[in-house]
Amino acid sequence: MNWKSIQKHYPSQWVLAEAVEARSEGGKRILSQLAVLDTYPDSLSAMRSYKMFHKKCPGREFYVLHTDRRELSVEERRWVGIRGIR
Amino acid sequence: MKICVHDGLPFTKVLLKHRGRSVEVDRILIDSGSAGTVFDVDELAKIDLLPELNDVICTVFGIGGTEFVVEKNIDQISLMSLELKNFPIEIGSVDYGFEMKGILGFNFLVRTKAVIDLGQLRIYSGKAGD
């Protein structure tokens, strides 16, 4: 689903989504297709769920988003050091 | 402030304050190789510093995978005399395979003019007067 359809199908809530189709452009991550894994009443429960999914699958690209968010703008950074260790 | 070595890496503890609430967080890695400063979402939840609707969101690509973080400004972060107000931090999962609750990155270390004394295993501010 694209962000507009997600906003329509899951109005005014927190979602955990996985990038299905994404590309990097000028320091931004452009998410053209996302799959919603679950919905949450608050950001803490969404982040806790993210933690669990991320621990199991560190290579998959998950996002915690509120569907009232104005713009789906994601900054992209590259890092080595401890943050690359798994 | 004392530096404790666990798993061959330097850790310390910090005091975080936000909107009148405070929490002391132990097991914070001192990492000049990380550009940013990040904390475990469950520690920040203790002072109600949580992701909100229109926060800046980032994805960080490392060697072993990708990591999602949310950017926030915290009212105050301190480690004895090393203290900053309205400082940008990241909220994340901080799961790097061993027990830790956050990373004090280069942005914090450089702004506080931190001196890391590995002979004494201490970290302190090198600002004149400290």
Backbone of each chain as ProteinMPNN parsed JSONL, in Angstrom:
{"seq_chain_A": "MNWKSIQKHYPSQWVLAEAVEARSEGGKRILSQLAVLDTYPDSLSAMRSYKMFHKKCPGREFYVLHTDRRELSVEERRWVGIRGIR", "coords_chain_A": {"N_chain_A": [[0.838, -1.2, 0.0], [0.407, 2.295, -0.641], [1.325, 5.361, 1.131], [-0.878, 7.095, 1.307], [-3.102, 5.345, 0.956], [-2.79, 3.782, 3.229], [-3.24, 5.683, 5.214], [-5.914, 6.12, 4.747], [-7.098, 3.602, 5.201], [-6.321, 3.007, 7.819], [-7.16, 5.085, 9.84], [-6.044, 7.814, 11.935], [-4.234, 6.515, 13.883], [-1.526, 4.666, 15.472], [0.845, 2.864, 13.624], [2.731, -0.119, 12.852], [4.884, -0.504, 10.278], [6.231, -2.124, 7.372], [8.785, -1.554, 5.011], [8.2, -2.207, 1.67], [8.692, -1.498, -0.903], [11.234, 0.622, -1.609], [13.437, 3.471, -1.952], [16.627, 5.212, -2.032], [17.322, 8.649, -1.956], [18.965, 11.571, -2.354], [19.714, 11.803, 0.428], [17.369, 11.134, 1.63], [14.874, 8.669, 2.485], [12.773, 7.15, 0.367], [9.623, 5.94, 0.599], [7.76, 3.942, -1.191], [6.019, 1.762, -1.247], [4.353, 0.187, 1.403], [3.87, -2.271, 4.001], [1.427, -2.854, 6.384], [1.895, -4.03, 9.623], [0.767, -4.094, 12.163], [-1.567, -2.358, 14.381], [-1.731, 0.304, 16.866], [-2.651, 1.75, 20.076], [-1.055, 3.741, 21.17], [2.192, 5.451, 21.03], [4.208, 4.257, 22.511], [3.533, 1.516, 22.854], [3.634, 0.804, 20.19], [6.34, 1.233, 19.604], [7.485, -0.648, 21.297], [6.642, -2.995, 20.126], [7.939, -2.691, 17.709], [10.59, -2.983, 18.615], [10.628, -5.746, 19.238], [10.14, -6.969, 16.721], [12.327, -5.933, 15.303], [14.477, -7.025, 16.651], [14.243, -9.733, 16.031], [14.4, -9.665, 13.228], [16.743, -7.987, 12.045], [17.539, -7.045, 9.561], [15.353, -6.24, 8.17], [13.194, -3.563, 7.124], [11.636, -1.556, 9.197], [9.014, 0.71, 10.285], [7.684, 3.039, 12.626], [4.775, 4.707, 12.671], [2.425, 7.462, 12.75], [-0.805, 7.71, 11.503], [-1.945, 10.184, 11.08], [0.05, 11.768, 10.432], [1.585, 14.436, 8.743], [3.398, 14.4, 6.553], [5.228, 11.919, 4.836], [8.186, 11.835, 5.417], [11.393, 10.696, 5.449], [14.484, 10.707, 6.953], [17.734, 9.669, 5.949], [20.489, 7.802, 7.145], [23.872, 6.704, 7.258], [25.8, 4.371, 9.003], [28.611, 3.111, 10.704], [30.519, 1.263, 13.092], [29.486, 0.428, 16.451], [26.8, 0.369, 16.011], [26.385, -1.087, 13.835], [26.772, -3.659, 14.511], [25.617, -6.981, 14.925]], "CA_chain_A": [[0.0, 0.0, 0.0], [1.138, 3.55, -0.5], [1.014, 6.043, 2.397], [-2.245, 7.634, 1.233], [-4.065, 4.257, 1.212], [-2.651, 3.388, 4.644], [-3.924, 6.722, 5.993], [-7.349, 5.942, 4.542], [-7.531, 2.348, 5.815], [-6.018, 2.978, 9.265], [-7.153, 6.504, 10.213], [-5.74, 8.309, 13.287], [-3.655, 5.538, 14.812], [-0.12, 4.301, 15.295], [1.019, 1.587, 12.921], [4.072, -0.621, 12.57], [4.855, -0.841, 8.862], [7.498, -2.559, 6.792], [9.006, -1.075, 3.646], [8.157, -3.264, 0.654], [9.381, -0.885, -2.038], [11.819, 1.877, -1.128], [14.707, 3.847, -2.575], [17.343, 6.305, -1.369], [17.45, 9.772, -2.879], [19.37, 12.844, -1.743], [19.693, 11.77, 1.895], [16.024, 10.749, 2.104], [14.403, 7.329, 2.145], [11.457, 7.288, -0.255], [8.882, 4.698, 0.832], [6.641, 3.966, -2.135], [5.052, 0.728, -0.842], [4.531, -0.278, 2.785], [2.904, -3.263, 4.489], [1.121, -2.605, 7.799], [1.974, -5.276, 10.403], [-0.189, -4.022, 13.272], [-1.949, -1.002, 14.792], [-1.527, 0.487, 18.309], [-3.315, 2.943, 20.602], [-0.085, 4.778, 21.556], [3.501, 5.275, 20.398], [5.059, 3.357, 23.303], [3.26, 0.111, 22.499], [4.12, 0.6, 18.821], [7.801, 1.134, 19.655], [7.823, -1.933, 21.937], [6.434, -4.004, 19.114], [9.063, -2.501, 16.773], [11.766, -3.592, 19.253], [10.538, -7.201, 19.095], [10.318, -7.318, 15.307], [13.678, -5.545, 14.904], [15.402, -7.992, 17.252], [14.139, -10.978, 15.258], [14.776, -9.462, 11.82], [17.426, -6.685, 11.975], [17.763, -6.612, 8.18], [14.115, -5.735, 7.565], [13.074, -2.113, 7.312], [10.359, -1.252, 9.845], [8.754, 2.103, 10.673], [6.563, 3.33, 13.518], [4.201, 5.927, 12.093], [1.034, 7.795, 13.059], [-1.413, 7.944, 10.179], [-2.292, 11.602, 10.924], [1.302, 12.428, 10.076], [1.378, 15.268, 7.549], [4.238, 14.046, 5.413], [6.06, 10.743, 5.087], [9.54, 12.226, 5.066], [12.303, 9.901, 6.276], [15.909, 11.003, 6.782], [18.528, 8.448, 5.884], [21.877, 7.924, 7.592], [24.683, 5.478, 7.191], [26.656, 4.326, 10.173], [29.328, 1.885, 11.065], [30.7, 1.239, 14.537], [28.699, -0.548, 17.201], [25.423, 0.329, 15.554], [26.294, -2.059, 12.745], [27.006, -5.018, 15.027], [24.456, -7.798, 15.31]], "C_chain_A": [[0.868, 1.243, 0.0], [0.629, 4.286, 0.748], [-0.42, 6.574, 2.418], [-3.288, 6.552, 1.538], [-3.997, 3.808, 2.666], [-3.4, 4.392, 5.53], [-5.445, 6.556, 5.913], [-7.87, 4.693, 5.283], [-7.324, 2.284, 7.325], [-6.005, 4.412, 9.806], [-6.804, 6.74, 11.689], [-5.249, 7.258, 14.263], [-2.183, 5.302, 14.516], [-0.061, 2.964, 14.579], [2.502, 1.203, 12.904], [4.027, -1.089, 11.125], [6.229, -1.294, 8.397], [7.606, -2.039, 5.362], [9.028, -2.267, 2.693], [8.903, -2.774, -0.592], [9.898, 0.474, -1.571], [13.097, 2.184, -1.885], [15.319, 5.037, -1.822], [17.59, 7.407, -2.375], [17.794, 11.034, -2.101], [19.264, 12.865, -0.229], [18.337, 11.435, 2.495], [15.745, 9.309, 1.715], [12.981, 7.488, 1.613], [10.732, 5.949, -0.138], [7.668, 4.683, -0.094], [5.589, 2.909, -1.798], [5.387, 0.222, 0.556], [3.501, -1.351, 3.103], [2.683, -3.001, 5.975], [1.112, -3.942, 8.547], [0.974, -5.284, 11.549], [-0.516, -2.567, 13.581], [-1.906, -0.924, 16.32], [-2.227, 1.751, 18.789], [-2.345, 4.065, 20.964], [1.292, 4.441, 20.999], [4.398, 4.33, 21.19], [4.798, 1.893, 22.953], [3.719, -0.189, 21.069], [5.641, 0.419, 18.812], [8.24, -0.19, 20.294], [7.664, -3.083, 20.953], [7.556, -3.926, 18.067], [10.324, -3.188, 17.309], [11.789, -5.101, 19.029], [10.793, -7.646, 17.65], [11.764, -7.063, 14.858], [14.716, -6.542, 15.434], [15.423, -9.294, 16.44], [14.684, -10.807, 13.847], [15.46, -8.106, 11.637], [17.635, -6.163, 10.547], [16.524, -6.04, 7.528], [13.871, -4.292, 7.994], [11.692, -1.75, 7.872], [10.249, 0.23, 10.198], [7.571, 2.168, 11.627], [6.021, 4.685, 13.085], [2.793, 6.179, 12.62], [0.381, 8.218, 11.743], [-1.966, 9.374, 10.007], [-1.068, 12.439, 10.55], [1.119, 13.186, 8.761], [2.126, 14.732, 6.336], [5.091, 12.84, 5.761], [7.479, 11.047, 4.612], [10.5, 11.51, 6.014], [13.751, 10.258, 5.944], [16.678, 9.687, 6.722], [19.965, 8.709, 6.315], [22.589, 6.611, 7.46], [25.658, 5.515, 8.34], [27.389, 3.017, 10.274], [29.516, 1.917, 12.581], [29.736, 0.267, 15.17], [27.299, -0.714, 16.635], [25.264, -0.584, 14.346], [26.403, -3.488, 13.233], [25.69, -5.722, 15.33], [24.951, -9.131, 15.796]], "O_chain_A": [[1.953, 1.242, 0.582], [-0.37, 3.887, 1.347], [-1.093, 6.504, 3.446], [-4.24, 6.794, 2.281], [-5.022, 3.49, 3.269], [-4.098, 4.009, 6.469], [-6.164, 6.814, 6.878], [-8.932, 4.723, 5.904], [-8.06, 1.592, 8.028], [-4.947, 4.907, 10.194], [-7.207, 5.979, 12.569], [-5.794, 7.126, 15.359], [-1.668, 5.681, 13.464], [-0.821, 2.046, 14.888], [3.391, 2.054, 12.936], [3.234, -1.963, 10.775], [7.253, -0.9, 8.955], [6.639, -2.078, 4.601], [9.785, -3.218, 2.891], [9.636, -3.523, -1.238], [9.126, 1.355, -1.192], [13.762, 1.283, -2.396], [14.639, 5.757, -1.089], [18.011, 7.151, -3.503], [17.002, 11.506, -1.285], [18.777, 13.84, 0.344], [18.168, 11.448, 3.714], [16.301, 8.792, 0.746], [12.089, 7.917, 2.343], [11.17, 4.946, -0.702], [6.663, 5.337, 0.186], [4.4, 3.125, -2.033], [6.53, -0.121, 0.858], [2.4, -1.351, 2.554], [3.644, -2.934, 6.742], [0.408, -4.873, 8.154], [0.399, -6.321, 11.879], [0.163, -1.655, 13.11], [-2.027, -1.943, 16.999], [-2.388, 2.707, 18.03], [-2.754, 5.222, 21.057], [1.544, 3.32, 20.557], [5.259, 3.668, 20.61], [5.738, 1.118, 22.776], [4.142, -1.307, 20.772], [6.167, -0.438, 18.102], [9.24, -0.781, 19.886], [8.454, -4.026, 20.949], [8.058, -4.949, 17.601], [11.032, -3.878, 16.575], [12.821, -5.671, 18.677], [11.559, -8.576, 17.398], [12.35, -7.867, 14.132], [15.696, -6.859, 14.759], [16.482, -9.874, 16.198], [15.353, -11.699, 13.325], [14.841, -7.169, 11.131], [17.88, -4.973, 10.351], [16.605, -5.425, 6.464], [14.284, -3.862, 9.071], [10.713, -1.649, 7.131], [11.255, 0.914, 10.387], [6.584, 1.451, 11.463], [6.731, 5.69, 13.131], [2.052, 5.237, 12.903], [0.953, 8.989, 10.972], [-2.406, 9.737, 8.916], [-1.153, 13.655, 10.377], [0.574, 12.654, 7.793], [1.572, 14.621, 5.242], [5.622, 12.754, 6.869], [7.914, 10.584, 3.557], [10.432, 11.692, 7.23], [14.187, 10.128, 4.8], [16.305, 8.711, 7.373], [20.582, 9.695, 5.912], [21.986, 5.541, 7.541], [26.269, 6.545, 8.625], [26.851, 1.953, 9.966], [28.726, 2.553, 13.279], [29.221, -0.626, 14.498], [26.684, -1.774, 16.751], [24.148, -0.828, 13.886], [26.161, -4.427, 12.475], [24.773, -5.14, 15.91], [24.151, -9.987, 16.175]]}, "seq_chain_B": "MKICVHDGLPFTKVLLKHRGRSVEVDRILIDSGSAGTVFDVDELAKIDLLPELNDVICTVFGIGGTEFVVEKNIDQISLMSLELKNFPIEIGSVDYGFEMKGILGFNFLVRTKAVIDLGQLRIYSGKAGD", "coords_chain_B": {"N_chain_B": [[32.946, 11.749, 36.49], [32.7, 8.223, 36.828], [33.981, 5.745, 34.583], [32.763, 2.666, 33.527], [33.86, -0.531, 32.584], [32.46, -2.857, 30.485], [32.106, -5.896, 28.751], [34.373, -5.198, 27.372], [33.968, -2.556, 26.613], [33.405, 1.044, 27.048], [31.3, 2.314, 29.566], [28.857, 4.52, 31.067], [26.781, 6.498, 33.335], [23.81, 8.513, 32.937], [21.884, 11.496, 33.615], [18.634, 12.224, 32.805], [16.414, 14.83, 32.007], [13.11, 15.987, 31.608], [10.419, 18.062, 30.949], [10.007, 18.568, 33.757], [10.324, 16.06, 34.889], [12.539, 13.403, 35.878], [15.113, 10.973, 35.149], [17.501, 8.508, 35.983], [19.842, 6.932, 34.009], [21.563, 4.001, 33.592], [24.347, 2.109, 32.177], [25.166, 3.288, 29.678], [26.687, 3.646, 26.657], [29.813, 5.11, 25.915], [30.569, 6.593, 23.024], [32.515, 7.708, 20.662], [32.484, 7.155, 18.04], [29.947, 7.208, 17.101], [27.778, 9.33, 15.503], [25.422, 10.448, 16.497], [23.31, 10.683, 19.493], [21.638, 8.278, 21.326], [18.76, 6.787, 22.917], [17.165, 4.131, 24.72], [13.795, 3.451, 24.13], [12.133, 2.619, 26.244], [13.341, 3.632, 28.543], [13.148, 6.384, 28.131], [10.425, 6.605, 28.187], [9.864, 6.674, 30.856], [10.089, 9.321, 31.567], [8.145, 10.383, 30.086], [8.92, 11.021, 27.478], [8.225, 10.551, 24.435], [7.704, 9.162, 21.098], [6.05, 11.398, 18.875], [3.332, 12.447, 16.777], [4.325, 14.23, 14.501], [7.13, 14.097, 14.543], [10.6, 14.186, 13.489], [11.685, 11.524, 11.527], [14.011, 8.829, 11.151], [16.025, 6.558, 9.248], [18.557, 4.303, 9.879], [21.284, 2.953, 8.343], [23.339, 0.269, 8.939], [26.12, -2.038, 9.261], [25.065, -4.538, 9.91], [22.348, -4.364, 9.428], [19.255, -2.512, 9.458], [17.996, 0.374, 11.161], [15.419, 1.953, 12.97], [14.795, 5.245, 14.015], [13.571, 7.956, 16.109], [13.644, 11.436, 16.133], [14.205, 13.792, 18.765], [14.065, 16.657, 20.954], [15.568, 16.939, 24.071], [14.913, 18.275, 27.33], [17.013, 18.474, 29.22], [20.236, 17.011, 29.596], [22.538, 15.301, 31.518], [25.724, 14.592, 32.995], [27.287, 14.553, 35.589], [29.362, 17.338, 35.593], [29.148, 17.632, 32.887], [26.864, 18.953, 30.906], [23.912, 19.558, 29.05], [21.379, 21.617, 27.612], [18.167, 21.4, 26.055], [18.75, 19.438, 24.002], [19.407, 17.532, 21.01], [18.244, 14.263, 20.697], [17.994, 10.725, 19.929], [15.29, 8.452, 19.754], [15.18, 5.058, 20.184], [15.557, 1.471, 19.588], [17.813, 0.414, 20.66], [19.255, -2.108, 20.574], [21.822, -3.972, 20.569], [22.875, -6.427, 20.946], [23.997, -6.783, 23.472], [23.768, -5.925, 27.006], [22.661, -2.735, 27.199], [21.608, 0.72, 27.435], [21.698, 2.977, 25.974], [23.478, 5.382, 23.87], [26.077, 7.662, 24.202], [26.887, 9.9, 21.986], [29.143, 11.367, 19.518], [28.203, 13.966, 19.089], [27.256, 14.812, 21.613], [29.598, 14.552, 23.167], [31.414, 16.337, 21.986], [30.121, 18.793, 22.212], [29.991, 19.161, 24.952], [32.58, 19.372, 25.504], [34.015, 17.109, 26.353], [36.313, 15.245, 28.34], [37.903, 12.266, 28.083], [39.361, 10.219, 30.212], [41.312, 7.631, 30.121], [43.245, 6.468, 31.616], [42.576, 6.965, 34.244], [40.031, 6.062, 34.111], [37.796, 7.881, 33.889], [35.316, 10.361, 33.084], [35.006, 13.734, 32.213], [34.301, 17.303, 32.118], [36.17, 19.398, 29.988], [36.036, 22.087, 29.945], [37.052, 25.447, 30.656], [37.418, 26.254, 34.036], [36.059, 24.107, 35.087]], "CA_chain_B": [[32.094, 10.54, 36.519], [33.466, 7.007, 36.578], [33.678, 4.924, 33.398], [32.798, 1.234, 33.849], [34.115, -1.322, 31.378], [31.729, -4.131, 30.354], [32.306, -6.482, 27.42], [35.464, -4.487, 26.71], [33.526, -1.249, 26.115], [33.243, 2.017, 28.127], [29.926, 2.71, 29.897], [28.666, 5.453, 32.168], [25.346, 6.74, 33.527], [23.415, 9.901, 32.686], [20.613, 11.955, 34.176], [17.813, 12.84, 31.769], [15.288, 15.599, 32.554], [12.195, 16.483, 30.582], [9.143, 18.576, 31.483], [9.913, 18.432, 35.212], [10.564, 14.699, 35.369], [13.916, 12.999, 35.611], [15.429, 9.548, 35.277], [18.918, 8.201, 35.848], [19.958, 5.736, 33.159], [22.876, 3.357, 33.654], [24.683, 1.313, 30.982], [25.191, 4.132, 28.489], [27.98, 3.51, 25.991], [30.488, 6.332, 25.455], [30.952, 6.156, 21.676], [32.871, 8.83, 19.781], [32.288, 6.687, 16.669], [28.549, 7.381, 16.724], [27.536, 10.765, 15.326], [24.291, 10.873, 17.316], [23.088, 10.158, 20.842], [20.381, 7.531, 21.246], [18.337, 6.121, 24.152], [16.129, 3.103, 24.676], [12.445, 4.038, 24.254], [11.539, 2.301, 27.549], [13.924, 4.543, 29.539], [12.574, 7.709, 27.878], [9.007, 6.543, 28.555], [9.775, 6.992, 32.288], [9.922, 10.78, 31.699], [7.136, 10.75, 29.076], [9.496, 11.529, 26.233], [7.836, 9.49, 23.506], [7.462, 9.626, 19.731], [4.783, 12.078, 18.615], [2.873, 12.482, 15.391], [5.101, 14.847, 13.424], [8.571, 14.099, 14.802], [11.479, 13.793, 12.385], [12.032, 10.108, 11.636], [15.219, 8.48, 10.407], [16.426, 5.171, 9.165], [20.01, 4.249, 9.956], [21.791, 1.706, 7.768], [24.647, -0.132, 9.443], [26.649, -3.231, 8.601], [24.235, -5.724, 10.146], [20.921, -4.194, 9.196], [18.707, -1.159, 9.444], [17.447, 0.734, 12.46], [14.497, 3.089, 12.906], [14.858, 6.131, 15.189], [12.767, 9.173, 16.091], [14.436, 12.54, 16.708], [13.52, 14.626, 19.75], [14.928, 17.458, 21.8], [15.317, 16.69, 25.49], [15.144, 19.51, 28.082], [18.35, 18.491, 29.824], [20.954, 15.745, 29.715], [23.744, 15.617, 32.269], [26.624, 13.563, 33.485], [28.017, 15.465, 36.483], [29.508, 18.697, 35.056], [28.827, 17.628, 31.458], [25.418, 19.18, 30.906], [23.384, 20.3, 27.91], [19.935, 21.847, 27.632], [17.51, 21.347, 24.749], [19.719, 18.707, 23.186], [18.743, 16.55, 20.143], [18.549, 12.847, 20.918], [17.173, 9.806, 19.146], [14.587, 7.39, 20.474], [15.325, 3.849, 19.381], [15.392, 0.193, 20.29], [19.099, 0.167, 21.342], [19.458, -3.543, 20.727], [23.053, -4.278, 19.844], [23.339, -7.757, 21.31], [24.369, -6.909, 24.867], [22.977, -5.042, 27.846], [22.94, -1.302, 27.198], [20.367, 1.504, 27.379], [21.848, 4.144, 25.109], [24.807, 5.753, 23.378], [26.465, 9.069, 24.209], [27.624, 9.99, 20.735], [30.113, 12.44, 19.311], [27.561, 15.293, 19.221], [27.257, 15.16, 23.04], [30.981, 14.643, 23.669], [32.079, 17.529, 21.466], [29.463, 20.003, 22.74], [30.307, 19.317, 26.382], [34.053, 19.387, 25.584], [34.303, 16.006, 27.264], [37.645, 14.654, 28.414], [37.801, 10.861, 28.465], [40.653, 9.86, 30.788], [41.274, 6.172, 30.201], [44.18, 6.074, 32.675], [41.805, 7.025, 35.494], [38.674, 5.632, 33.778], [36.862, 8.926, 34.272], [34.916, 11.307, 32.034], [34.677, 15.024, 32.826], [34.313, 18.4, 31.167], [37.444, 20.082, 29.873], [35.777, 23.527, 29.854], [37.773, 26.232, 31.653], [36.634, 26.469, 35.263], [35.536, 22.841, 35.619]], "C_chain_B": [[32.925, 9.328, 36.124], [33.023, 6.322, 35.267], [33.779, 3.455, 33.822], [32.997, 0.453, 32.551], [33.337, -2.644, 31.46], [31.918, -4.622, 28.924], [33.401, -5.74, 26.641], [35.103, -3.114, 26.17], [33.246, -0.293, 27.28], [31.789, 2.471, 28.331], [29.911, 3.718, 31.045], [27.172, 5.572, 32.448], [25.028, 8.214, 33.358], [22.088, 10.209, 33.386], [19.853, 12.683, 33.064], [16.648, 13.567, 32.432], [14.425, 16.108, 31.414], [10.869, 16.852, 31.229], [8.97, 18.265, 32.963], [10.122, 17.026, 35.751], [12.0, 14.302, 35.058], [14.108, 11.502, 35.818], [16.938, 9.388, 35.129], [19.032, 6.907, 35.047], [21.406, 5.242, 33.161], [23.102, 2.573, 32.356], [24.534, 2.121, 29.699], [26.595, 4.055, 27.893], [28.534, 4.876, 25.601], [31.094, 5.98, 24.099], [31.239, 7.343, 20.752], [32.735, 8.436, 18.308], [30.839, 6.716, 16.225], [28.275, 8.882, 16.624], [26.472, 11.26, 16.303], [24.247, 10.204, 18.674], [21.712, 9.514, 20.865], [20.065, 6.881, 22.59], [17.206, 5.144, 23.865], [14.76, 3.745, 24.955], [11.836, 3.776, 25.634], [12.105, 3.177, 28.678], [13.301, 5.93, 29.381], [11.091, 7.756, 28.238], [8.822, 6.898, 30.031], [9.651, 8.495, 32.536], [8.977, 11.303, 30.603], [7.702, 11.405, 27.828], [9.317, 10.437, 25.186], [7.64, 10.042, 22.094], [6.084, 10.275, 19.606], [4.582, 12.136, 17.102], [3.836, 13.003, 14.321], [6.597, 14.982, 13.706], [9.34, 13.744, 13.53], [11.837, 12.319, 12.588], [13.201, 9.777, 10.708], [15.358, 6.986, 10.308], [17.94, 5.156, 9.057], [20.463, 2.908, 9.396], [23.183, 1.427, 8.312], [25.096, -1.377, 8.719], [25.66, -4.396, 8.713], [22.756, -5.534, 9.875], [20.52, -2.74, 9.213], [18.002, -0.89, 10.761], [16.581, 1.975, 12.312], [14.664, 3.936, 14.172], [13.99, 7.371, 14.981], [13.585, 10.274, 16.757], [13.586, 13.399, 17.632], [14.532, 15.545, 20.409], [14.553, 17.183, 23.25], [15.683, 17.967, 26.25], [16.568, 19.575, 28.632], [18.952, 17.089, 29.884], [22.245, 16.059, 30.455], [24.447, 14.388, 32.816], [27.609, 14.356, 34.333], [28.113, 16.853, 35.818], [29.262, 18.771, 33.54], [27.311, 17.774, 31.348], [24.994, 19.996, 29.694], [21.878, 20.451, 28.055], [19.41, 21.829, 26.195], [18.403, 20.668, 23.7], [19.006, 17.659, 22.313], [19.199, 15.113, 20.424], [17.684, 12.013, 19.978], [16.515, 8.806, 20.076], [14.686, 6.143, 19.602], [15.165, 2.585, 20.192], [16.668, -0.178, 21.052], [19.304, -1.324, 21.628], [20.678, -3.932, 19.895], [23.674, -5.59, 20.328], [23.91, -7.895, 22.708], [23.69, -5.816, 25.673], [23.46, -3.598, 27.789], [21.634, -0.539, 26.957], [20.482, 2.742, 26.494], [23.284, 4.375, 24.707], [24.98, 7.262, 23.535], [27.378, 9.24, 23.008], [28.525, 11.214, 20.666], [29.481, 13.823, 19.483], [27.518, 15.754, 20.676], [28.684, 15.43, 23.532], [31.648, 15.94, 23.215], [31.443, 18.797, 22.049], [29.739, 20.236, 24.212], [31.815, 19.425, 26.6], [34.543, 18.306, 26.547], [35.76, 15.57, 27.184], [37.46, 13.222, 28.897], [39.188, 10.414, 28.906], [40.665, 8.358, 31.021], [42.3, 5.634, 31.204], [43.442, 5.982, 33.995], [40.411, 6.412, 35.333], [37.639, 6.627, 34.307], [36.517, 9.772, 33.048], [34.499, 12.601, 32.724], [34.751, 16.115, 31.771], [35.66, 19.09, 31.171], [37.269, 21.588, 29.743], [36.552, 24.249, 30.954], [36.852, 26.43, 32.874], [36.094, 25.201, 35.853], [36.612, 22.075, 36.38]], "O_chain_B": [[33.746, 9.392, 35.209], [31.844, 6.33, 34.91], [34.78, 3.051, 34.413], [32.365, 0.754, 31.538], [33.531, -3.438, 32.38], [31.889, -3.824, 27.987], [33.36, -5.664, 25.413], [35.841, -2.557, 25.357], [32.893, -0.737, 28.372], [31.136, 2.946, 27.402], [30.821, 3.762, 31.874], [26.375, 4.834, 31.868], [25.878, 9.069, 33.606], [21.297, 9.319, 33.699], [20.36, 13.63, 32.463], [15.975, 13.015, 33.301], [14.923, 16.593, 30.398], [10.275, 16.059, 31.961], [7.927, 17.763, 33.383], [10.099, 16.827, 36.965], [12.602, 14.794, 34.104], [13.368, 10.857, 36.561], [17.572, 10.024, 34.287], [18.391, 5.908, 35.373], [22.333, 5.961, 32.787], [22.188, 2.396, 31.55], [23.864, 1.697, 28.756], [27.576, 4.368, 28.567], [27.823, 5.702, 25.028], [32.019, 5.171, 24.02], [30.33, 7.906, 20.142], [32.857, 9.285, 17.426], [30.52, 6.302, 15.111], [28.523, 9.62, 17.578], [26.594, 12.347, 16.868], [25.022, 9.296, 18.974], [20.727, 10.135, 20.466], [20.97, 6.472, 23.317], [16.422, 5.299, 22.929], [14.609, 4.498, 25.917], [11.099, 4.618, 26.148], [11.414, 3.432, 29.664], [12.966, 6.58, 30.372], [10.56, 8.82, 28.556], [7.755, 7.368, 30.426], [9.166, 8.91, 33.588], [9.001, 12.481, 30.244], [7.05, 12.237, 27.198], [10.137, 9.527, 25.064], [7.434, 11.243, 21.913], [5.093, 9.783, 20.147], [5.488, 11.917, 16.298], [4.13, 12.304, 13.352], [7.254, 15.875, 13.172], [8.815, 13.097, 12.624], [12.24, 11.915, 13.679], [13.355, 10.361, 9.635], [14.878, 6.239, 11.161], [18.533, 5.886, 8.262], [20.078, 1.854, 9.902], [24.093, 2.242, 8.167], [24.533, -1.742, 7.687], [25.443, -5.139, 7.756], [21.976, -6.466, 10.075], [21.344, -1.849, 9.007], [17.477, -1.803, 11.398], [16.95, 2.926, 11.624], [14.672, 3.398, 15.279], [13.712, 7.78, 13.854], [14.155, 10.065, 17.828], [12.427, 13.699, 17.346], [15.726, 15.247, 20.423], [13.377, 17.192, 23.614], [16.63, 18.663, 25.884], [17.241, 20.6, 28.524], [18.264, 16.113, 30.185], [22.972, 16.976, 30.073], [23.859, 13.333, 33.055], [28.653, 14.781, 33.839], [27.093, 17.472, 35.516], [29.178, 19.864, 32.982], [26.565, 16.844, 31.654], [25.627, 20.994, 29.35], [21.189, 19.557, 28.546], [20.114, 22.194, 25.253], [18.75, 21.248, 22.672], [18.107, 16.969, 22.794], [20.391, 14.805, 20.388], [16.772, 12.521, 19.326], [17.109, 8.369, 21.062], [14.32, 6.167, 18.427], [14.699, 2.613, 21.332], [16.623, -0.986, 21.98], [19.499, -1.733, 22.772], [20.583, -4.183, 18.694], [24.867, -5.825, 20.134], [24.276, -8.999, 23.112], [23.105, -4.891, 25.109], [24.544, -3.281, 28.278], [20.69, -1.062, 26.365], [19.508, 3.465, 26.287], [24.191, 3.665, 25.14], [24.151, 8.045, 23.071], [28.517, 8.773, 23.018], [28.648, 11.981, 21.62], [30.135, 14.749, 19.964], [27.715, 16.936, 20.959], [28.936, 16.415, 24.226], [32.371, 16.568, 23.989], [32.145, 19.764, 22.346], [29.725, 21.377, 24.677], [32.278, 19.553, 27.733], [35.367, 18.555, 27.428], [36.358, 15.532, 26.108], [36.927, 12.988, 29.982], [40.085, 10.248, 28.08], [40.1, 7.869, 31.999], [42.228, 4.469, 31.596], [43.646, 5.048, 34.772], [39.689, 6.259, 36.318], [36.737, 6.269, 35.064], [37.304, 9.887, 32.108], [33.741, 12.582, 33.693], [35.213, 15.875, 30.656], [36.232, 19.341, 32.232], [38.234, 22.301, 29.463], [36.694, 23.726, 32.06], [35.667, 26.734, 32.736], [35.698, 25.194, 37.018], [36.348, 20.988, 36.895]]}, "name": "protein", "num_of_chains": 2, "seq": "MNWKSIQKHYPSQWVLAEAVEARSEGGKRILSQLAVLDTYPDSLSAMRSYKMFHKKCPGREFYVLHTDRRELSVEERRWVGIRGIRMKICVHDGLPFTKVLLKHRGRSVEVDRILIDSGSAGTVFDVDELAKIDLLPELNDVICTVFGIGGTEFVVEKNIDQISLMSLELKNFPIEIGSVDYGFEMKGILGFNFLVRTKAVIDLGQLRIYSGKAGD"}
